[in-house]
Amino acid sequence: MILYNTVYSRDLMTFLSSLFARKKPAPFLESGPLLDEVRDAMVEVQAYARSHGGRIELVGVDEKGNVSVRFRGTCRGCPLAEITLRNGIEQRLREWVPGVRSVIRRD
């Protein structure tokens, strides 16, 4: 009986600690040849979003040059998010990183 309680309480503690454990950042879904260049260029784009209380996460870059981003914070529900995506993020990334075809919003 004592052995059962010890094993059970250890399993319970492991389960409970996993609920409150800090989550690691998600790995990039796609990691094409432009990933490092796009990641560097995103620093400027992310600074603009932070100045407005939002965040723009780089999700990945595929082999064809399609960049995937995710909006967080105030950017997530912003009515101008699509305009920012096309006229801001996509335009800048195309200028700074040759080979970028488009920017896709992932939620």
C-alpha positions in Angstrom: 0.0 0.0 0.0 2.8 2.4 0.8 4.5 1.7 -2.5 1.3 2.4 -4.4 0.9 5.8 -2.6 4.4 6.8 -3.3 4.2 5.9 -7.0 0.8 7.6 -7.3 1.9 10.8 -5.6 5.0 11.0 -7.8 2.9 10.6 -10.9 0.5 13.2 -9.6 3.3 15.7 -8.9 4.8 15.1 -12.4 1.4 15.7 -14.0 0.8 18.9 -11.9 4.3 20.3 -12.6 3.7 19.7 -16.4 0.6 21.9 -16.2 2.6 24.9 -14.9 5.8 24.3 -16.7 7.1 27.1 -18.9 6.5 26.3 -22.5 9.3 26.5 -25.0 8.9 28.6 -28.0 7.3 26.7 -30.9 9.8 25.6 -33.6 9.5 27.1 -37.0 6.9 25.3 -39.1 8.9 25.9 -42.3 12.6 26.6 -42.5 13.6 27.4 -46.1 16.8 28.9 -47.3 15.7 32.5 -46.6 14.9 31.9 -42.9 18.0 33.6 -41.4 17.7 36.6 -43.7 14.0 37.0 -43.0 14.5 36.6 -39.2 17.1 39.4 -39.3 14.7 41.7 -41.3 11.8 41.0 -39.0 13.6 42.8 -36.2 12.7 46.1 -37.8 9.1 45.0 -38.4 8.7 43.7 -34.9 10.0 47.0 -33.4 7.2 48.9 -35.2 4.6 46.4 -33.9 6.0 46.7 -30.3 5.7 50.5 -30.5 1.9 50.0 -30.8 1.6 47.3 -28.1 1.6 44.3 -30.5 3.9 41.5 -31.6 4.5 39.9 -34.9 6.0 36.4 -34.7 7.8 34.8 -37.6 6.3 31.3 -38.0 8.5 30.2 -40.9 9.6 30.6 -44.5 9.0 27.9 -47.1 11.3 27.0 -50.0 9.3 29.1 -52.4 9.8 32.3 -50.4 6.4 32.5 -48.7 6.8 34.0 -45.2 4.3 33.0 -42.5 3.7 35.3 -39.6 1.4 35.4 -36.6 -0.1 38.5 -35.0 -0.1 38.8 -31.2 -1.1 41.4 -28.6 -2.9 44.5 -30.0 -2.0 43.5 -33.5 -4.3 40.4 -33.3 -7.6 42.3 -33.3 -6.5 45.4 -35.1 -8.7 46.5 -38.0 -5.6 47.7 -39.8 -3.7 44.4 -39.5 -4.3 43.3 -43.1 -3.1 46.7 -44.4 0.0 46.5 -42.2 0.6 43.0 -43.5 0.5 43.9 -47.2 1.7 47.5 -47.2 4.1 47.3 -44.4 5.5 43.8 -43.6 5.3 42.3 -47.1 6.6 45.3 -48.9 9.6 45.7 -46.5 10.5 42.1 -46.5 10.5 42.1 -50.3 12.8 45.1 -50.4 15.2 43.8 -47.8 15.3 40.1 -48.7 15.4 39.2 -52.4 13.4 36.0 -52.9 10.5 36.7 -50.6 7.3 36.2 -52.6 4.5 36.8 -50.2 3.6 37.1 -46.5 0.9 34.8 -45.1 -0.9 35.5 -41.9 -1.4 32.4 -39.7 -3.6 32.4 -36.6 
